[in-house]
Structures are given as C-alpha cells and as structure tokens.
C-alpha cells in the first residue's frame, strides 16, 4: 500500500471527512514521526511497533562498478521493530 492508497482507504472508511482533511491528517502523522526520529527520539505505537534510529559507523566501501575503495560516512538509519500483536497476527 502506498500513501495515496492509504488516503483512499481512509476516505472510504470516513465518508464524512474530505480528501484534503484526510491528507492533512496523514501528513501530520508522518511528519510527527519523522520529527521525533530527527531529534533522536523513538515512536512507539502499541500493538503495531516502534520506530527508532540506529547509528552506522564510518567504513570503507567498494564501488561495485570499478572496484575502487570508497569512504562511507557515519550516519543514522531508520529502524522499525514490529510489536507483539503485529507479529502474532502475521503468523496466524
């Protein structure tokens, strides 16, 4: 499911709301998660899972086309850990 499909599904589930209102809610939801992760925080949605970031150290990589060594900078990457309820529902 992509973002537009999510908005369409929510429109079907809540016909009293306009598409614009639902788009604003979805955008606000995702923006809040991103802002919290940018600040080094964690977002936990009970029954669904938890979003956090993990640190990746700087390392030597390799250019697959030329085989040359390349320096890869340290960075933070997003991480998602599914909740217990989600894992149980997926493995029924």
C-alpha positions as CSV (number, residue, x, y, z in Angstrom):
1,X,0.0,0.0,0.0
2,X,1.3,3.4,-0.9
3,X,0.4,6.8,0.7
4,X,-2.4,7.6,-1.9
5,X,-4.0,4.2,-1.4
6,X,-3.9,4.8,2.4
7,X,-5.7,8.1,1.9
8,X,-8.3,6.5,-0.4
9,X,-8.9,3.7,2.2
10,X,-9.4,6.3,4.9
11,X,-11.8,8.2,2.7
12,X,-13.9,5.1,2.2
13,X,-13.9,4.4,6.0
14,X,-14.7,8.0,6.9
15,X,-17.0,9.5,4.2
16,X,-17.8,12.5,6.5
17,X,-14.2,13.8,6.0
18,X,-12.9,15.4,2.8
19,X,-9.9,14.1,0.9
20,X,-8.0,17.2,1.9
21,X,-8.7,16.7,5.6
22,X,-7.5,13.1,5.5
23,X,-4.4,14.1,3.5
24,X,-3.6,16.7,6.2
25,X,-4.0,14.1,9.0
26,X,-1.8,11.5,7.2
27,X,0.9,14.1,6.5
28,X,0.8,15.4,10.1
29,X,1.1,11.8,11.3
30,X,4.1,11.0,9.2
31,X,5.7,14.4,9.8
32,X,5.4,13.9,13.6
33,X,7.2,10.5,13.3
34,X,10.0,12.0,11.2
35,X,10.4,15.0,13.5
36,X,10.7,12.7,16.6
37,X,13.3,10.5,14.8
38,X,15.3,13.5,13.7
39,X,15.5,14.6,17.3
40,X,16.9,11.2,18.3
41,X,13.7,10.1,19.8
42,X,11.6,6.9,19.5
43,X,8.0,6.5,18.4
44,X,6.1,3.5,19.8
45,X,2.6,2.6,18.6
46,X,1.3,-0.1,20.9
47,X,0.3,-3.3,19.1
48,X,1.9,-2.0,15.9
49,X,5.6,-1.5,16.6
50,X,8.3,1.0,17.4
51,X,10.3,3.4,15.1
52,X,13.8,4.4,16.1
53,X,17.2,5.2,14.6
54,X,20.4,3.3,14.7
55,X,23.9,4.6,14.3
56,X,26.1,3.3,11.5
57,X,29.8,3.8,11.8
58,X,32.0,5.2,9.1
59,X,33.5,2.4,7.0
60,X,35.4,1.6,3.8
61,X,33.0,0.6,1.0
62,X,33.7,-0.6,-2.5
63,X,32.4,0.9,-5.8
64,X,30.7,-2.1,-7.5
65,X,31.4,-0.8,-11.0
66,X,35.1,0.0,-10.6
67,X,36.1,-2.0,-7.5
68,X,37.7,1.2,-6.0
69,X,37.6,1.7,-2.3
70,X,35.2,4.4,-1.2
71,X,34.8,6.1,2.2
72,X,31.3,5.8,3.6
73,X,30.5,8.4,6.2
74,X,28.8,7.6,9.6
75,X,25.1,8.0,9.5
76,X,21.8,7.3,11.3
77,X,19.3,5.0,9.7
78,X,15.7,4.4,10.5
79,X,14.8,1.1,12.2
80,X,11.3,-0.5,12.8
81,X,10.6,-3.2,15.3
82,X,7.2,-4.8,14.9
83,X,5.1,-5.2,18.1
84,X,4.0,-8.5,19.6
85,X,0.4,-8.1,18.4
86,X,1.5,-7.5,14.8
87,X,3.9,-10.5,14.8
88,X,1.1,-12.7,16.2
89,X,-1.4,-11.5,13.5
90,X,1.1,-12.1,10.7
91,X,1.8,-15.6,11.8
92,X,-1.7,-16.9,12.2
